[in-house]
Amino acid sequence: MNTPAHLIFGAAAFARPNRPAVTCAAIFGALAPDLSLYLMAGWHLTVLGTDARIVFDVLYFSDMWQQIFAIDNSFIIWGALLGLALGSGKAPFVAFAAAGLMHLALDFPLHNDDARLHFWPVSDWRFISPVSYWDRRHYGGVVGPIEISASLACLVLLWVRFRTVIPRIVILLAGALQLLPGLIWLFVFSG
């Protein structure tokens, strides 16, 4: 799934009005499995000036990047974090770990050739799904509109749940980010 959808789903599932620590933890947990990708790709694209095709067709699939993704996309690691969080009884920690684990659960069936090592360090096996959230050769043209529709439904839920100005501005921003990935990728790959 696109990262904005993960943030929206994580917030819809775990964010709570009048509990900003829980809400922030849910959003950061939903972001965490993709954070390394943004940091590494962002560094290459903006600081080093690496061509987007090199970043996403070569570096993304390199052993080093895949090993980093294995760590931050591991069901084993996120499951252990959730176990520790539940044991601690601290709601923000639980929201963070649960949102991260939810991110993985939503990504698992939606990655084809870009699948991650979700069971590292126990296994190097990858689930190569026949379905992709973005690749039209693997039903991305079907999954994309479903993702957007589900995200919009979650945004409505969040709008009803959060009634103050700042959260509603964030909700509108999240909606815009969810609707704009196609334009963002067009910009990234132009040039």
C-alpha positions as CSV (number, residue, x, y, z in Angstrom):
1,M,0.0,0.0,0.0
2,N,1.0,3.6,-0.4
3,T,2.4,5.1,2.8
4,P,-0.4,7.7,3.2
5,A,-2.9,4.8,3.3
6,H,-0.9,3.1,6.0
7,L,-1.0,6.3,8.1
8,I,-4.8,6.6,7.5
9,F,-5.5,3.0,8.4
10,G,-3.2,3.1,11.4
11,A,-4.9,6.3,12.7
12,A,-8.4,4.9,12.0
13,A,-7.5,1.7,14.0
14,F,-5.5,3.1,16.9
15,A,-5.6,6.9,17.2
16,R,-7.8,8.3,20.0
17,P,-9.2,11.8,20.5
18,N,-7.9,13.6,23.6
19,R,-5.0,11.1,23.7
20,P,-2.3,12.8,21.6
21,A,0.5,10.5,22.7
22,V,-1.5,7.4,21.5
23,T,-2.5,9.2,18.3
24,C,1.0,10.2,17.5
25,A,2.4,6.8,18.4
26,A,-0.2,5.2,16.0
27,I,0.8,7.4,13.2
28,F,4.5,6.9,13.7
29,G,4.0,3.1,14.0
30,A,2.2,3.1,10.7
31,L,5.1,5.1,9.1
32,A,8.0,3.2,10.7
33,P,8.2,0.2,8.3
34,D,8.5,2.6,5.3
35,L,10.8,5.1,7.0
36,S,14.1,3.6,5.9
37,L,12.9,3.6,2.3
38,Y,12.0,7.3,2.5
39,L,15.3,8.2,4.2
40,M,17.5,6.2,1.8
41,A,15.6,7.1,-1.4
42,G,15.3,10.7,-0.2
43,W,19.0,11.0,0.4
44,H,19.8,9.6,-3.1
45,L,17.2,11.6,-4.9
46,T,17.7,15.0,-3.3
47,V,21.3,15.1,-1.8
48,L,23.2,12.8,-4.2
49,G,21.1,13.5,-7.3
50,T,20.8,9.8,-8.1
51,D,18.4,9.1,-11.0
52,A,15.0,7.8,-9.8
53,R,15.2,4.8,-12.0
54,I,18.6,3.8,-10.4
55,V,17.1,4.3,-6.9
56,F,13.9,2.3,-7.5
57,D,15.2,-0.3,-10.1
58,V,18.7,-1.0,-8.7
59,L,19.3,0.3,-5.2
60,Y,15.9,-0.7,-4.0
61,F,16.7,-4.4,-4.9
62,S,20.3,-4.3,-3.7
63,D,21.3,-6.7,-0.9
64,M,22.0,-3.8,1.5
65,W,18.6,-2.1,1.1
66,Q,16.8,-5.4,1.2
67,Q,18.5,-6.3,4.5
68,I,17.4,-3.0,6.0
69,F,13.9,-3.6,4.8
70,A,14.0,-7.1,6.2
71,I,14.6,-5.6,9.7
72,D,11.9,-2.9,9.6
73,N,9.4,-5.1,7.9
74,S,9.8,-8.2,10.0
75,F,6.6,-9.8,11.5
76,I,9.0,-11.4,14.0
77,I,10.4,-8.1,15.2
78,W,7.1,-6.2,15.1
79,G,5.3,-9.1,16.8
80,A,7.9,-9.1,19.6
81,L,7.5,-5.3,19.9
82,L,3.7,-5.8,20.3
83,G,4.2,-8.5,22.9
84,L,6.5,-6.2,24.9
85,A,4.1,-3.3,24.5
86,L,1.1,-5.3,25.7
87,G,3.2,-6.5,28.6
88,S,4.1,-2.9,29.5
89,G,0.4,-1.8,29.5
90,K,1.4,1.5,28.0
91,A,-1.2,2.6,25.4
92,P,1.2,4.7,23.2
93,F,3.6,1.8,22.9
94,V,0.8,-0.6,22.1
95,A,-0.6,1.8,19.4
96,F,2.9,2.2,17.9
97,A,3.6,-1.6,17.7
98,A,0.1,-2.5,16.6
99,A,0.1,0.1,13.8
100,G,3.5,-1.1,12.6
101,L,2.2,-4.7,12.6
102,M,-0.9,-3.6,10.8
103,H,1.2,-2.0,8.2
104,L,3.0,-5.3,7.5
105,A,-0.2,-7.2,7.4
106,L,-1.6,-4.9,4.8
107,D,1.6,-4.9,2.7
108,F,2.1,-8.6,2.8
109,P,-0.5,-9.6,0.2
110,L,0.1,-6.5,-2.0
111,H,3.8,-6.8,-3.1
112,N,4.9,-8.8,-6.1
113,D,8.5,-8.5,-7.3
114,D,9.1,-5.9,-4.6
115,A,8.2,-8.2,-1.7
116,R,10.0,-8.0,1.6
117,L,11.6,-10.6,3.9
118,H,8.7,-10.4,6.3
119,F,9.9,-13.4,8.4
120,W,13.5,-12.2,9.0
121,P,15.6,-13.3,10.9
122,V,13.8,-16.7,11.0
123,S,13.5,-17.1,7.2
124,D,14.7,-15.4,4.0
125,W,11.4,-16.5,2.3
126,R,9.4,-13.9,0.4
127,F,5.8,-14.1,-0.4
128,I,5.6,-13.0,-4.1
129,S,2.0,-12.1,-4.3
130,P,0.1,-12.3,-7.6
131,V,-1.4,-8.9,-6.6
132,S,0.4,-5.6,-6.4
133,Y,-0.9,-2.3,-4.9
134,W,0.8,-0.3,-7.7
135,D,1.9,-2.6,-10.6
136,R,-0.8,-2.7,-13.3
137,R,0.6,-6.0,-14.5
138,H,-0.5,-7.5,-11.2
139,Y,-3.9,-5.8,-10.7
140,G,-2.6,-2.5,-9.4
141,G,-5.3,-0.8,-11.5
142,V,-7.9,-2.7,-9.4
143,V,-6.2,-2.5,-6.0
144,G,-5.4,1.2,-6.3
145,P,-9.0,2.4,-6.4
146,I,-9.9,-0.1,-3.6
147,E,-7.1,1.4,-1.5
148,I,-8.3,4.9,-2.2
149,S,-11.9,4.1,-1.4
150,A,-11.0,2.3,1.9
151,S,-8.8,5.2,2.8
152,L,-11.6,7.7,2.2
153,A,-13.9,5.7,4.4
154,C,-11.3,5.7,7.1
155,L,-10.9,9.5,6.7
156,V,-14.6,10.0,7.2
157,L,-14.4,7.9,10.3
158,L,-11.5,10.0,11.6
159,W,-13.4,13.2,10.7
160,V,-16.3,12.1,12.8
161,R,-14.1,10.9,15.7
162,F,-11.8,14.0,15.8
163,R,-13.8,17.2,16.0
164,T,-11.2,19.9,16.6
165,V,-9.4,22.0,14.1
166,I,-5.8,20.7,14.1
167,P,-6.7,17.0,13.7
168,R,-9.2,17.9,10.9
169,I,-6.4,19.8,9.1
170,V,-4.2,16.7,9.4
171,I,-7.1,14.5,8.2
172,L,-7.5,16.8,5.1
173,L,-3.7,16.7,4.5
174,A,-3.7,12.9,4.8
175,G,-6.5,12.7,2.2
176,A,-4.6,14.9,-0.2
177,L,-1.5,12.8,0.2
178,Q,-3.5,9.6,-0.4
179,L,-5.0,11.1,-3.6
180,L,-1.7,12.4,-4.9
181,P,0.8,9.5,-5.1
182,G,0.2,9.1,-8.8
183,L,1.2,12.7,-9.4
184,I,4.2,12.3,-7.0
185,W,5.5,9.3,-8.9
186,L,5.0,11.0,-12.2
187,F,7.2,13.9,-10.9
188,V,9.8,11.5,-9.5
189,F,10.1,9.6,-12.8
190,S,10.0,12.6,-15.1
191,G,13.3,13.9,-16.1
